[in-house]
Amino acid sequence: MSADRFCLPTLQWYGVPGTKKDADGLEQVFKNYLSMKMRDVPDLLHHITTMFSPRLLQNAEVPIYKLLQHQGEFVVTFPRSFHGGFSMGPNIGEAVNFATHDWIAHGSDANERYRSFARPAVFSHDRLTFTMAHHVEQQQSYKNCRLLLKELERVVQEELQLRQKLMETGVRDVSDQIELPKNRLDQLDEDSAEYDDKRLCHACKHVCFFSAVACVCSQSKVSCLRHSHFMCRCPSQRRYLMIWSPVEELKATLKRVNAHCESLKPEGQSDADEDVPSTVDALPAIAVGVERDLEEHKGDEIDVEPYEGYDEPWQPIKDEPVTRKDELASSHSPEVITDEERGEEIAIDDSDDEIEIVAVRERSTNSY
């Protein structure tokens, strides 16, 4: 959820606050300038491969802040706060992800966003929250216990409603015919993570932790309960539910967490008093020093054209330059294959039984 860094030379940081308004503003700027690229790569924001001028964000009235990190200093980034930057020299950096007890709402939001553009999560959000519920006796904070309970109630309610809806359309419950291994909730381990990787929804890449829909037409494809209608053209009667967490187990978990929350509830406190107002000061409308920057660079034009690395249509990547003359003189012409995803044509040479890439060019370039 956040990051710590240690570096030797100075590191320049740029950051946008993680509020919904500011994060949505950055994403809109990103989409405005990279709309065509994001059609092919919907989760481009998470690839950490693209940077653009902070001035574009300022022009769109998205607040952006900057700082210099020196040796021995730590920088903490909060959920959904976009950040980037560069080092001013060679450095040794370390990044650590960690979460406080009140992370649950942020984790739920991140999980839903990942599902919206079919990006696999690093770990199953449902597995983590239900593992916490399995160890709920260790929770000593009433506020955090209520956050956990609310998330469990949301997930279980959706799970049970969708199960009932699917069975009403003809999807079969085969729990009495097949026996699936129970979800391990005593700890998070590598074996459990590997098992979760085998039950990703074909559409949104969500880990089907409680149940999944399968069809007799495929031995490997499964779907979450939200997207079973996308998995194939078969009638619903050919599909069936694979259930790892029975209804009784889900309800018992909710009951146990709710009972523990009640035991932690301060005397005389009502449910309406649960939300504690934030003590964090409001961020200034504009970062210190930005007014001067805007004045000094007022009217500057920003080049947003894609970077062209080489003028030559072919970009040799061997130790020795490859020219068209050399290729024509060769007794064996390289084979050209097309990479549709990257929009490139690649020349390969397999004359000596080893496939070797000799050059790459953009498909839009006709000359060699």
C-alpha positions, 0 to 999 in steps of 0.5 A, a space after each residue: 500500500 505504501 513504499 519506503 526508500 533509502 538512497 545515496 544521491 538525491 532523489 527527485 519525487 513527484 506525487 499526486 494525492 490519493 483522494 478520489 478527485 485528484 487520482 481521477 484527475 490524473 487518470 483522466 489526463 493519462 487517458 486524454 494523451 494515451 487513449 490509443 495505447 490504453 485501448 491495447 493495454 487497459 492497465 497501462 497505469 500499473 506498468 510503471 513504463 510511462 512518464 509525462 510532464 507534471 506541467 500537463 497535470 498542472 494545466 488540468 488543475 490536478 495538484 502535484 507536489 514535489 520533494 527531494 529525498 536525501 540519504 537516510 530519509 524515508 518517503 511514505 506513499 498512501 493508497 492510490 497516490 500516484 508518484 514518480 521521479 528519478 535519481 540524480 545519480 547511482 543509488 541503492 533503493 529499497 521499497 517495502 509494501 505494508 498495510 496498517 489495520 485500517 487498510 481494508 477499505 483501500 484494499 477492497 477498492 483496489 481489488 475492484 479496480 483490478 477486476 475492472 480491467 482484468 489485472 490479476 491481484 498480487 494476492 487474494 483479497 478475499 483470502 486475506 480478509 477471511 484469514 483475518 476473520 479466522 484470527 479475529 480473537 487477536 483483534 483488539 480494536 473495535 474500529 478495525 473489527 467493524 471495518 473487517 465486519 463491514 467488508 465481510 458482510 459486503 462480500 458474503 451478501 454478494 456471494 449468496 445473492 449471485 449463487 441463488 440467482 445463478 441456480 435460478 437460471 439453471 446452473 447446477 450445484 454439484 457440491 454433493 457430487 464433487 469434493 473440493 479441498 477446503 480453503 486454508 485459513 490458518 495462515 497465508 502460504 505459498 501453496 495456497 497462493 499457487 492454488 489460487 492462481 489456478 482458479 482465476 476468473 477468465 474474464 476479470 482475473 479475480 481469484 474465485 475464493 468462495 466458489 466458481 462457475 465451470 462448464 462441461 465444455 472446458 476442463 480448465 476455464 472457470 468464472 467468478 459469479 459475476 461473469 459466467 455469462 461471458 465464458 462460453 455460448 453453452 446454455 446455463 444448464 451445462 454449467 455448474 457451481 464449484 463451491 469451496 465455502 458452503 453457506 453455513 461456513 460463510 454465515 458462521 464466520 460473520 456471526 463469530 466476527 460480529 460477536 467479537 465486535 460486540 465484545 469490543 464495543 465501548 460501553 454506551 457507544 452506538 453504531 452512529 458513533 463509529 466513524 471517527 473524523 480525520 485529524 489530518 489537516 487539509 492539503 493546500 490548494 496548491 503546493 508551495 513554490 508552484 505559483 512561481 513555477 507557473 509564472 516562470 513557465 507561463 505560455 511554455 509549449 509542452 511536446 507530447 509527441 511520442 519519442 522517436 529513438 532512431 531515424 533509421 527504420 531498422 534498429 540493429 541490436 547486434 554487436 555489429 551494425 546490420 545494413 541492408 547491403 549486408 543482408 542482400 549480400 548474404 546467401 540467407 535472407 532473414 525471415 520477417 515476422 509481425 508482432 501485432 501487439 507491439 506494432 513491429 516487424 522483427 527480422 530473425 535469422 535461423 540459418 545456423 539452427 539458432 534463432 537470432 533477432 537481427 533487427 526491429 522496425 515499426 510496421 508503418 515504415 515501408 523502407 529498409 
